[in-house]
Amino acid sequence: MHRYTSHMSGIISGMADELALGEVRLALSLLVMLMCFIGGAMHSTG
């Protein structure tokens, strides 16, 4: 699979890799995943 197994650092590193490879749509989907994580964290602490 060649994918990262860590959570946030893996998503951010994956975004950078996909952008470097020119895979903008995949990088944007990883950005959505990151925003969902941040939104969930904010919701659960509020």
PyRosetta script that sets phi, psi and omega in degrees:
from pyrosetta import init, pose_from_sequence

init()
pose = pose_from_sequence("MHRYTSHMSGIISGMADELALGEVRLALSLLVMLMCFIGGAMHSTG")
pose.set_psi(1, -37.1)
pose.set_omega(1, 178.9)
pose.set_phi(2, 57.3)
pose.set_psi(2, 47.3)
pose.set_omega(2, 178.4)
pose.set_phi(3, -121.4)
pose.set_psi(3, 154.1)
pose.set_omega(3, 178.6)
pose.set_phi(4, -71.0)
pose.set_psi(4, 148.8)
pose.set_omega(4, 179.9)
pose.set_phi(5, -106.7)
pose.set_psi(5, -14.3)
pose.set_omega(5, 178.0)
pose.set_phi(6, -77.7)
pose.set_psi(6, 164.0)
pose.set_omega(6, -171.0)
pose.set_phi(7, -83.9)
pose.set_psi(7, -87.4)
pose.set_omega(7, -173.7)
pose.set_phi(8, -69.7)
pose.set_psi(8, -42.3)
pose.set_omega(8, 179.8)
pose.set_phi(9, -65.5)
pose.set_psi(9, -31.6)
pose.set_omega(9, 177.4)
pose.set_phi(10, -69.0)
pose.set_psi(10, -38.5)
pose.set_omega(10, 178.8)
pose.set_phi(11, -67.7)
pose.set_psi(11, -44.1)
pose.set_omega(11, -179.0)
pose.set_phi(12, -67.4)
pose.set_psi(12, -42.0)
pose.set_omega(12, 177.0)
pose.set_phi(13, -65.0)
pose.set_psi(13, -39.4)
pose.set_omega(13, 177.3)
pose.set_phi(14, -63.0)
pose.set_psi(14, -40.1)
pose.set_omega(14, 176.8)
pose.set_phi(15, -60.3)
pose.set_psi(15, -45.3)
pose.set_omega(15, 179.8)
pose.set_phi(16, -63.0)
pose.set_psi(16, -42.5)
pose.set_omega(16, 178.6)
pose.set_phi(17, -62.1)
pose.set_psi(17, -46.6)
pose.set_omega(17, -177.6)
pose.set_phi(18, -66.4)
pose.set_psi(18, -37.4)
pose.set_omega(18, 176.2)
pose.set_phi(19, -64.6)
pose.set_psi(19, -40.6)
pose.set_omega(19, 178.9)
pose.set_phi(20, -64.3)
pose.set_psi(20, -30.7)
pose.set_omega(20, 178.9)
pose.set_phi(21, -86.9)
pose.set_psi(21, -2.2)
pose.set_omega(21, 179.0)
pose.set_phi(22, 83.7)
pose.set_psi(22, 12.3)
pose.set_omega(22, 179.7)
pose.set_phi(23, -90.8)
pose.set_psi(23, 74.8)
pose.set_omega(23, -173.8)
pose.set_phi(24, -66.2)
pose.set_psi(24, -41.2)
pose.set_omega(24, -178.3)
pose.set_phi(25, -62.9)
pose.set_psi(25, -41.2)
pose.set_omega(25, 178.6)
pose.set_phi(26, -68.2)
pose.set_psi(26, -39.1)
pose.set_omega(26, 176.6)
pose.set_phi(27, -62.0)
pose.set_psi(27, -39.8)
pose.set_omega(27, 178.3)
pose.set_phi(28, -67.0)
pose.set_psi(28, -34.8)
pose.set_omega(28, 177.4)
pose.set_phi(29, -67.5)
pose.set_psi(29, -34.9)
pose.set_omega(29, 175.9)
pose.set_phi(30, -69.0)
pose.set_psi(30, -33.6)
pose.set_omega(30, 175.6)
pose.set_phi(31, -64.3)
pose.set_psi(31, -39.4)
pose.set_omega(31, 176.7)
pose.set_phi(32, -62.0)
pose.set_psi(32, -42.2)
pose.set_omega(32, 177.2)
pose.set_phi(33, -60.0)
pose.set_psi(33, -42.1)
pose.set_omega(33, 178.9)
pose.set_phi(34, -63.5)
pose.set_psi(34, -43.7)
pose.set_omega(34, 179.3)
pose.set_phi(35, -65.2)
pose.set_psi(35, -36.3)
pose.set_omega(35, 176.9)
pose.set_phi(36, -65.3)
pose.set_psi(36, -40.8)
pose.set_omega(36, 177.7)
pose.set_phi(37, -62.6)
pose.set_psi(37, -46.7)
pose.set_omega(37, -179.3)
pose.set_phi(38, -64.2)
pose.set_psi(38, -43.2)
pose.set_omega(38, 177.8)
pose.set_phi(39, -61.2)
pose.set_psi(39, -41.3)
pose.set_omega(39, 178.2)
pose.set_phi(40, -65.4)
pose.set_psi(40, -40.7)
pose.set_omega(40, 178.1)
pose.set_phi(41, -64.3)
pose.set_psi(41, -40.8)
pose.set_omega(41, 179.1)
pose.set_phi(42, -67.3)
pose.set_psi(42, -38.6)
pose.set_omega(42, -180.0)
pose.set_phi(43, -66.8)
pose.set_psi(43, -38.6)
pose.set_omega(43, -176.6)
pose.set_phi(44, -76.7)
pose.set_psi(44, -18.3)
pose.set_omega(44, 179.3)
pose.set_phi(45, -98.8)
pose.set_psi(45, -7.6)
pose.set_omega(45, -174.8)
pose.set_phi(46, -93.7)
pose.dump_pdb("model.pdb")
